[in-house]
Amino acid sequence: MTSPLTLGTAAMLTAAPLLWAGNAIVGRMVHDLISPFTLNFLRWVLAFALLLPWSWSVLRRGSALWPHWRRYALLGLVGIGCYNALLYLALQTSSPINVTLVGSSMPVWMLVIGRLCFGARISLRQMLGAALSVLGVAVVLSRGDLRQLLSLQLVPGDLFVLLATILWSLYSWMLADTREPTSIRGDWAGFLMAQLVFGLGWSALFASGELALGHMNLQLSLPLAGALLFIALGPAILAYRFWGVGVSRAGPAVAGFFANLIPVFTAILSTLVLAELPHVYHGVAFLLIVGGIVVSSRR
């Protein structure tokens, strides 16, 4: 853990899952208008255009980006290209419930990746916090009846989301590595652009594969334009900004627990969109996940 968990850091690490939950809702609303890899590519194209006025200098020939381009190319591949591509592949054969359930293992993988790749120590508090967090997600997915989890069946897509979760854990630990020049690290727009310029290339590659296979779908409309604008501003730019700052302050292990707020926020936003009231199990799950965060973040 880099520093104690403050209210401001917790707010950033909470805002990112909230925006990503909104991304899931909006993505489902426009899934008939655009294919998944094309959606991912276009959102990063728009994010690139929105971010460029504040970060164009990082792309200049003499920028500190280029001596460290291998690091940023890897960050772009893992965090922007592969992670999203694997999630979209998972949803081709796996249900959203399975995807979210497998993804709820992120706090565990954060601890494992930190130990194996970065030599981080795993404390008893962190293990207890991980158990509480995963239990909270299970409560949401089972709608308060844990027996429903026994009926879930694993499919190939579950392996894709498991790999995506492991890669996002690796990405988060890489964000905590501050070896790059302060001229980039100290500029949030430049730091994101350094990753995005390479991640955009990886996303274009995946979208090209979708086109070559004949699976591309794009129906231009005002609803789709609005969805793309939200996805580019919120889940793409702001959420990555909040997550990057939160990880650098609190550390990847603690930040991983906040990722399990995504299914809770998704469930709540879904009920609001459908004009339904939240249930008691939503509150129970939220308390369990927050309890895991509190337990794991205490020194």
Buried (B, 14 or more C-beta within 10 A) or exposed (E): BBEEBEEEBBEBBBBBBBBBBBBBBBBBEBEEBBBBBBBBBBBBBBBBEBBBEBBEBBBEEEBBBEEBBEBBBBBBBBBBBBBBBBBBBBBEEBBBBBBBBBBBBBBBBBBBBBEEEBEBEBBEBBBBBBBBBBBBBBBBBBEEEEEEEEEBEEBEBBBBBBBBBBBBBBBBBBBBEEEBBEBBBEBBBBBBBBBBBBBBBBBBBBBBEBBEEEEBEEEEEEEBEEBBEBBBBBBBBBBBBBBBBBBBBBBBBBBBBBBBBBBBBBBBBBBEEEEEEBBEBBEBBBEBBBBBBBBBBBE
